[in-house]
Amino acid sequence: MKHYLLFLVLLPFISCKNDKKNTPELVEVSQSTIGHHIEKLASDEFLGRKPFTEGEVKTINYLKEEFEKLGLLPGNGNSFFQNVPMVEITGTPTEKMVISGINSTFNLDHLKDFVASTNKTEAMVSLDSSNLVFAGYGIVAPEYDWNDYEGIDWKGKTAVVLINDPGFKSGDSTLFKGNEMTYYGRWTYKYEEAARQGADGLIIIHDTEPASYGWNVIESGFSGSKLIIESDLPLLNVESWISGESAQRIFEASAMKGQDFKNLARNKGFKPIPLDLDVSVAIQVKTKKDVSKNVIAVVPGTDRKDEYIIYSAHWDHFGVGKAIDGDSIYNGAVDNASGTAGLLAIAEAFKKSNSTKRSIVFMALTAEEQGLLGSAYYAENPIFEPNKTVANINIDALASPGKMKDLTITGYGHSEMDEYAEEAALTQDRYIIPDPDSEKGYFFRSDHFNFAKIGIPAMYASGSYEGFDYSIEKIKELKNYYLINNYHQPSDEFNPETTELSGVQLDLQLFFNVGLKIANEDYFPKWYEGSEFKAARD
C-alpha cells in the first residue's frame, strides 16, 4: 500500500477561497434515513425500477414526495420532473447466429454463445452473409496515430473486435494510458465507431478480465428490451457480443487460424484482416415511444443562488427479467438504491443545516443502466447553465462491510475536486487514492461522465480499498464476490438485519461536507491542464 500513500502528498490546496465566517456547522447525514430509503426503493414493490414500467411510476412519485416532505423546491420550473423522451426497442434475435465459410459452417446459440441487439427501429434488421473482418480493438484515435479500420470499405461487412484498449495488460504505460482504460476501450464507443465507419455490424469478443464483468452480465444486460434516445447519428444493423469460446471457434475456422489475434491487435501498425467467413443473424424489432423522467429538486442559495452544485444518482435498474434461482426482480439495492437514498439523506442534511450561498440541486436520473441516457439528455438540455454549475458530485453503487480508510477517486487527476475530496477525507482520518481498477473504465460508466463532457468538474468516489476493520485483501475478496454473484443480478437485495451501512454513511457524510464547502465559497473548481474536459469549461 505504500505507493498509494504517496498520493496523500497532493498539490497545494489552491481552492481555499472560502469565506469561513458564514460557513454553517456540519450536520450529520442520517444512517437511519439511508437505510430506510434503500429498503423501500429496493423492495419488490418497486419492481426493479425499470424505466417505462410501473416500477418507474412508483419510483419517481416516491422521490418527488420525499423531496416535497423535506421542503425542497421543484428543480424544473414548477415541476420536479424533466421529461426524457426515449424509444423502447424490444429486439428478438434468431436463435442461431450462422458463421459460414468455404470449408466450415457452424451455428452459435443465442444467450449461450452470443447476444445481439439493435438501435434501429425498422421491423426487421439483419446481417445477411456479411463479411467478417477482424478490426483489432475497433479504435480510431488520431492522437495515438491509431486506426483499426484503415484500408477497408466497410459496406457489407461486420467488424470483430476486442474489448478494452491496447494498453490493457501491455506492460507499456505509454501505450494509450497503459492499464487505465480510455474511452476507446468502452463497448459503447466501439459500436459508435463501427457505425461511423459504415459497417453493417460489430461483434465484440467478451473476455472477463478486460471487460471487468462476466458473461452473465452480458446475458442479462443484452436480453429483453432496451432504451435509446433518438438521434441522427449513424447506426449499425446489429450490435453483438460473442463469448471468448465462440471467438476461438471463429478464428480457428478463419484465415487467421493459428495466429495470436490478441497480440496482433496490440501492434501500432495493425491493419484490419478479412476472416474469409460470413455471418448471418436477424432481429425482429418492436418499438414503443415513451417519456421517462429525471427527478430534480433544489435548495435555493442566498447571495449566489444562480450558481449550482449538482448531486446526482441514477434511480433506475433492470426491472423484472430472466429468473435466476426463482427470482426475477432485479432490485438493485447497491446499484443504485444506495445512491438514490444518498440523495435524500444529503438533502435532509442540507435542510437541517443553515442556508448556503449557492443553490444545491438533487438530480435522480433515469436510464443510466441503458447507457447513461438520463444524464446524456440533461447534458444536451441543461436546466441550469453549465457555466454556472460549479461542480457535480455523483453517487453510484455504495457498499462496504464497514467504515473505510480510503476514499477511492474514479478519474483521479482530472480536476481540483480531488483536492476538495482530500481535505474532507483527512477530517475523517482517511486517505485518498486513484482508482486501482482504472483498467475497468468506471470513469465512463456512471452519470458524472456526461457532466464532465459539458465542462462541469465532477467527483465520483467511494471507500472501496481498505477498511478500518477489514484488510485490503478482504475488501478485494468482498468486491469480487459482489461483481461475480450480485452485480446486475436479482440477488442485489437489501436485508436490514445484515446490511452494514456505516461505511455508506461515512462516504455520504464526506460528499455532504464537500458540497457544503463549495456551496459557501466564491471559487469555481478548475480542470487540471491536460484533462480532455478542460476545453469545454474554458
MARGUKE-687674 format. One line per field, with one value per residue (C-alpha): x, y, z. Coordinates in pm, whole numbers, plus 32768, in hexadecimal, padded with zeros to 4 digits. Example, Ala and Ser with C-alpha at 12.3 -4.5 7.8 and 13.67 -1.06 7.14 Angstrom:
# residues 2
x <- (84CE  8557) .
y <- (7E3E  7F96) .
z <- (830C  82CA) .
//
This chain:
# residues 538
x <- (8000  812A  811B  7FB4  8017  80E7  7FA0  7F64  8068  7F97  7FB4  7F85  7E17  7DF4  7C7B  7C5A  7BA9  7A9E  7A07  79F9  7932  77E5  7835  7720  7771  7785  7656  7651  75CF  74DC  752D  73C6  7349  7438  73C5  7254  7264  733F  7250  7127  71BD  7253  7113  704D  6F3C  7013  703B  71AA  7175  7188  712A  6FDD  6F4A  6E6E  6FB7  7016  6EC7  6EEE  705A  703B  6F02  6FAB  70D8  6FFD  6F34  706B  710C  6FC8  6FBB  711A  70AB  7177  70F7  70B3  71F1  7158  7080  6F45  6F8C  7063  7083  714B  70B4  71AE  7116  7198  7149  7124  71A7  7154  722E  7201  7330  7328  7389  74BF  75D5  765C  77D2  7820  7952  79DA  7A56  797C  781C  77A2  769E  76BC  759E  74E7  7541  762E  771E  76A7  75BE  7542  7485  7443  73FC  733C  71C2  716C  7093  71B3  732B  7432  758E  7564  76A9  7768  78E3  7999  7AD2  7BAF  7BDD  7CBE  7C34  7B4A  7BF4  7C37  7D0E  7DD4  7E87  7F1F  7F54  7E6A  7D66  7CE0  7BF1  7CEA  7CF3  7BA1  7A55  7971  7829  779B  7893  7888  79AF  7A26  7ADE  7B77  7AF1  7BC0  7CEB  7E51  7EEC  7E3D  7F38  8038  8143  8171  80F2  8120  8035  7EEF  7EDE  7F77  7E8E  7D9F  7C7C  7C42  7AED  7B68  7B54  79E1  78E9  780D  7929  796E  7808  780B  7952  78EB  77AE  7879  7951  781D  7828  76EF  7737  7832  787E  793E  7A00  79B2  7AD3  7A89  7BC7  7BDD  7A60  7A5B  791F  78BB  77E6  76BB  76B8  76B5  75A0  74BD  7515  74E7  73A9  724D  71F9  72E9  72BD  7359  7347  72F8  7410  7489  75D0  7622  75B1  7618  751F  7597  765E  76DC  77BA  7843  78E1  7A59  7A22  7951  7A60  7B5D  7A7C  7A61  7BD8  7C26  7B3C  7BC5  7CEB  7D94  7D9D  7EC2  7F15  7F1A  7E08  7E27  7F97  7F63  7E5C  7F4B  8049  8042  8054  7F28  7E41  7CED  7CF6  7BDD  7B81  7AF4  79B7  7856  775B  75DF  74EA  739E  72E5  716D  712C  7008  7017  6F5F  6F97  6F67  6FE8  70B3  710B  7230  71C5  725B  723B  72F3  7352  7378  74AE  74BD  75A8  7631  74F0  7528  765C  761E  76B4  760B  75F4  7596  753A  747D  7334  730B  7366  7302  719C  7109  71D9  7269  722E  7363  7330  71BC  71DE  718E  718D  72D7  72BC  7405  743C  75AA  7580  74EB  73EB  751B  756C  7401  73D1  7512  7477  7354  7434  7519  73EC  736D  74C0  74C0  7362  73D7  7505  7504  74C4  75DE  7659  7636  750D  7515  7473  7410  73EA  736A  73B1  7307  7393  74FB  74FB  7494  75C5  75BC  748C  73F0  7530  757C  742A  7461  75B9  7517  73F2  747B  738C  74A6  75AC  76E3  77C9  770C  7713  783A  7863  77BC  77D0  7754  76E7  76D8  76E3  7756  77A4  78A4  78BA  7906  79BB  7AD2  7C28  7C3F  7B78  7BB3  7B87  7B1D  7BB7  7CC1  7D9F  7C9A  7C30  7C54  7B30  7C44  7CC1  7B6B  7B46  7C98  7C51  7B06  7BA4  7CB4  7BAE  7B2E  7C91  7C85  7D6B  7D1D  7D99  7D5F  7C84  7D65  7C7B  7C95  7CB0  7B3D  7AD7  79F2  7A28  7954  784F  7789  76D0  77E8  7883  7772  779B  7912  78D9  782F  7946  78BE  79CA  7940  7996  794F  79E2  79A7  7A5F  7AB2  7C1E  7C75  7B95  7BD6  7B73  7BB2  7CF5  7D37  7D29  7BD8  7B40  7BB8  7B20  79D0  79D0  7A1A  7904  780C  787C  7867  7729  7655  76AF  7584  74E3  739E  7475  74D6  73DE  73CB  73B1  7385  7403  754A  75A1  76B4  7682  778B  787A  7768  7711  787F  7896  7751  77C6  78FE  7832  7757  788A  7926  77E4  77B3  790E  78E5  7788  780E  7938  7965  7A65  7A21  7AE8  7BBD  7C20  7D92  7E65  7E64  7D01  7C32  7B0C  7BBD  7B72  79FA  7A0F  7AF7) .
y <- (8000  80EA  8166  81D6  82A5  837E  840B  84A6  85A9  8661  87B1  88CF  8909  8A3C  8A4A  8AC2  8C01  8BC4  8CD7  8C13  8D16  8C9C  8B2A  8A5C  895A  87FB  8723  85AB  84EC  83F7  8285  8228  8305  8256  80FC  8157  81D1  80B3  7FB6  8062  809C  7F3D  7E8F  7DB3  7EBE  7F93  7E76  7EB7  8029  7FFE  812A  8115  8025  8038  8031  8183  821E  81A7  821A  8378  83C2  8342  8426  8553  851E  84F0  862D  86E7  8663  86EC  8841  8845  8908  8883  8889  88BC  89F3  8986  8814  8712  8658  8681  85BA  84D7  845B  8305  81DE  8085  7F7E  7E11  7D45  7BCF  7B32  79E9  78C6  7887  7965  78B6  78C7  7847  781C  774C  7639  7660  76C1  76BF  7760  782C  7815  794B  79AC  7885  78F5  7A49  7B6B  7C5B  7DA3  7ED4  8046  804C  805F  7F9C  7E67  7D82  7DB8  7CBA  7C5A  7B8A  7ADB  7C0D  7BE8  7BC4  7C9A  7C9F  7E0D  7DEE  7EC9  7F88  80D4  820E  82F2  83FA  8473  8318  82F3  81C8  8150  7FED  802A  80B1  8032  7F7E  7FDE  7F73  7F6A  7E09  7DA4  7D56  7DAB  7CBD  7D74  7D48  7DF1  7EFB  7FA3  7F45  7FC8  7EC9  7DCD  7E3E  7E98  7FDF  8114  81E5  810B  81CE  81FC  80B1  7FE7  810C  80E4  8203  824B  8188  8050  8071  7F97  80C8  8175  803D  802E  81A5  8190  8061  811A  824D  816C  80EF  7F86  7EAE  7E24  7E03  7CD1  7D07  7BDF  7BB4  7B7F  7B9A  7C48  7D67  7D8D  7D85  7CB0  7B50  7AC8  7ABF  7C3C  7C3F  7B3C  7C00  7D5B  7D11  7C44  7CD7  7E3E  7F64  80DB  81DB  834F  8392  8438  847B  83C3  8294  8143  7FDB  7ED3  7DEB  7E23  7CDA  7C2E  7ACD  79F9  79C1  7853  78B3  79A5  788A  77B7  78D4  7914  77A1  7790  78D1  794A  79A1  783A  7808  7979  7A35  7B2E  7BE4  7C37  7C91  7D92  7E3B  7E96  8002  7FA3  7EBA  7EBC  7E0C  7CA0  7BFB  7AAD  7A0B  79BF  7A4D  7A87  7A78  7AD5  7B8E  7C55  7C8D  7DE7  7E79  7FE4  80C3  8237  82BA  83B9  8365  8466  84F7  856A  86BA  8780  88B1  8960  8ACE  8B8C  8CEB  8DEB  8D02  8C42  8C3E  8B62  89F0  88B5  877F  863A  8521  83B1  82CF  8244  8130  7FC1  7E94  7E56  7CFA  7C14  7ABA  79EF  797A  7883  78CC  7A47  7B28  7C80  7D39  7E0D  7ECC  7F12  7F72  7FDC  80D7  80EB  8143  827A  82E4  82BF  8387  84AB  84B2  8493  85AD  8684  864E  86B9  87F9  884D  881D  88FA  8A75  8B04  8B00  8C0F  8B34  8A61  88E8  880C  86A1  85E0  8478  840B  830D  81FC  81F6  807E  80AC  8183  82B7  8335  8413  84D3  84DB  857C  8674  86CD  871E  87D2  8867  8915  89C8  8A7B  899E  8ACB  8B1F  89B5  89B0  8839  86E5  85DF  8491  8373  8212  80B6  80F7  7FBD  7F5B  7E6F  7F96  80E3  8102  81A0  81FD  82DB  824F  8359  82E4  83D1  844C  855A  860C  872F  87E7  871C  8629  8731  8774  85FC  85E0  86F9  8658  84FD  8575  85F4  848C  8400  8370  837F  839F  82C2  82B0  8192  805B  7FB8  80D1  7FCB  7F7F  80D3  8135  82A4  826B  8192  8281  83C9  84B5  8471  8537  865D  8657  8654  87AA  8836  880B  878B  8643  856D  83F9  8347  824C  818A  8042  7FE2  7FBC  7FAE  801F  7EBF  7DFF  7DC6  7E26  7CB6  7C82  7DB4  7D37  7BE1  7C7D  7D60  7C3B  7B71  7C89  7CB1  7B3D  7AE9  7C22  7D30  7D5F  7C26  7BF2  7BA9  7D19  7D3C  7DF1  7D42  7E3D  7D3E  7CED  7E11  7EEC  8060  810C  8122  819F  82AB  8313  8343  8407  84E1  8530  8586  866B  8712  8750  87E1  88BB  894F  899B  8A27  8B33  8BB5  8C87  8BA8  8AC8  897F  8961  884A  87FC  883F  870A  869E  8667  8714  885F  88EB  88CD  8995  8A9B) .
z <- (8000  8024  7EBF  7EF8  8023  7F3C  7EBE  8012  7FB0  7EB0  7E0D  7F04  7F46  7E6B  7E7A  7FE0  7F81  8088  8157  829D  835E  82D9  82B8  835E  8465  83D8  8417  840C  82E1  837E  8362  83B8  829B  81AD  821A  820E  80A7  8027  80C0  801F  7EC4  7EB1  7F1D  7E2E  7E37  7D4E  7C52  7C0B  7BAE  7A36  795D  78A2  79A3  7AD5  7B94  7B00  7B61  7CC8  7CD9  7C4F  7D1B  7E54  7E18  7DCB  7F0A  7FDF  7F55  7F9B  8101  8136  80BB  7F79  7E4E  7CEF  7C20  7AC8  7ADF  7B96  7B62  7C11  7AC4  7986  7868  77B7  766F  760F  7534  75CB  74DD  7515  742D  7406  735A  72A0  737F  72AB  7227  70F2  70A7  6F49  6E71  6D53  6E38  6F6D  6FD9  7140  7221  7360  745A  74D6  763D  766A  7556  74DF  7523  7418  7425  7350  7375  722D  7231  70F1  7127  70BF  70AF  7053  6FEE  6EB3  6E56  6ECF  6EA6  6FF4  701E  7152  71AD  72DE  73F3  730A  7353  7288  7360  729C  73D5  73F9  727F  728E  7192  71A5  7081  6F83  6E1F  6E11  6D78  6E94  6DD6  6DEC  6EF9  706C  714C  725B  7371  74CA  7602  76B9  760B  75AA  76EB  77C7  7855  7753  7851  7792  784B  770D  763D  7654  77D1  7830  790C  793A  7849  7758  76C2  7590  7667  76B5  75FB  75B9  74FD  742C  73AA  7364  72A0  71D2  716D  710A  7030  6F75  6FED  6FF1  7148  7262  7333  747A  7504  7674  7764  78D9  794E  7851  7851  79D0  79DA  797F  7866  7954  7951  77D4  77D1  78BE  783E  76CB  76D8  76E8  7690  7684  7680  759A  7560  73F2  7332  71D0  7207  712C  71B6  7187  711A  722F  736E  73F7  74F5  74DB  75E8  75EB  7593  7465  73F4  73FF  7320  7227  721A  71FA  70CD  7034  6F67  70B3  7132  721F  7240  738D  733E  748D  745E  72F2  7356  7449  733E  72D6  7166  717C  704E  7036  6FC9  6EFC  6F9C  6E60  6F24  6F19  702E  701D  712E  7137  723F  724C  72D8  739A  7402  74F4  751A  7676  776B  78A0  79A7  7A63  7BC0  7C21  7D64  7DE4  7F26  7EB9  7F21  7FA9  7F0E  7DFB  7DB7  7C3C  7C71  7CAA  7D3D  7CAB  7D6E  7C7F  7C99  7BAA  7C2A  7B25  7B1B  7A41  7AAD  7A88  79AE  7987  7AC4  7B7E  7C9B  7C87  7CAB  7B83  7C2A  7C00  7D3C  7D17  7E89  7E61  7CF6  7D2D  7E43  7F19  7E4F  7E2E  7FA5  7FCB  7F0D  8001  8133  80BE  8065  81C8  8251  8182  81FB  8364  8328  8302  81A9  80AC  7FC1  7E8F  7E2D  7E60  7D57  7D89  7C45  7C37  7AD3  79F6  7914  798B  795E  77F2  77A1  7885  77C4  78CF  790B  7794  7756  7871  77E7  7695  773C  787E  796B  7A22  7952  793B  7969  7AAA  7B22  7C0D  7C3F  7C2A  7D3E  7CB9  7D99  7D0D  7DA7  7F0A  7FD1  80D6  8201  82E6  82F4  81F8  8223  80B5  7FCE  7E73  7D65  7C0D  7B10  7C03  7B6F  7A9C  7B7A  7CC2  7D46  7DAF  7EA1  7F37  7F66  800E  8103  8165  817D  8268  835E  836B  839C  823E  8112  7F9F  7E84  7D0E  7C9B  7CAA  7BAA  7AAB  7997  79CD  794A  7A69  7A10  78D7  7980  7A57  7A2F  7A9A  7944  7890  797D  793F  77C6  77DC  78B4  7A14  7B07  7B8B  7CB7  7CBF  7DEA  7F00  800A  7F62  7F9E  8111  8242  83A4  840F  82CC  820D  80A5  804B  80F6  804F  7EFC  7F42  7F9F  7E6B  7D87  7E29  7DE6  7C7C  7C36  7CF5  7D23  7C25  7B39  7BCB  7C90  7DC2  7DE8  7F08  8056  81A4  82C2  83BF  830F  822A  82C0  827D  8350  8228  8141  8243  825E  80E4  80D5  81F5  812F  7FF8  80CC  8165  800F  7F83  80B5  8091  7F1F  7F5C  8045  7F83  7E4B  7DA2  7C73  7C7C  7B43  7A56  7A57  7925  784A  78A0  7768  7816  7855  76FA  772B  786F  77D9) .
//
